[in-house]
Amino acid sequence: MTRTWGRWLAAAVLCVAAAGCKEGGGGGIVEPTPGQLTVSLAATGETPRAVLLEVTGPGMTDPQPADPGYVLHSRAAGGVLRVAVFGELRGGPLLRFGVPDVGQPQLYAVRLVDAADAQNRLLPADAGVQLTVAR
């Protein structure tokens, strides 16, 4: 009888542990959730009309402009997504791209390569253009 009780208890513990993993509780394994991350633009000075940027991170796919009025050209190679965005750019979402797990935005970094004004003049490096990546 003790042996049967022990087996029953072990089965109950395994069921609870499995349920915790499925729900992401108890420090269990959480399944990755594919989706999109967003690169956003903030400008403390003149808002650029064109930006060239690089996003680094694993498994990036399908970059799309965040606004239908933006024109986007991109190239991806070796964990680097190089993107040029043109248009009447405003502060806020600039582009979106697919990732294997939206729960890990910290794996992605964005760097401004160049920015230009409406007359295609390059803005200085200290022009106050900031880019961020977030869910």
Secondary structure, DSSP 8 states (H G I E B T S, - for coil): -HHHHHHHHHHHHHHHHHHHHHHT-TT-------EEEEEEEEESSS--SEEEEEEE-SS-EEEEESSTT-EEEEEEETTEEEEEEESS--SEEEEEEEES-TT-GGG-EEEEEEEE-TTS-B--TTS-EEEEEE-
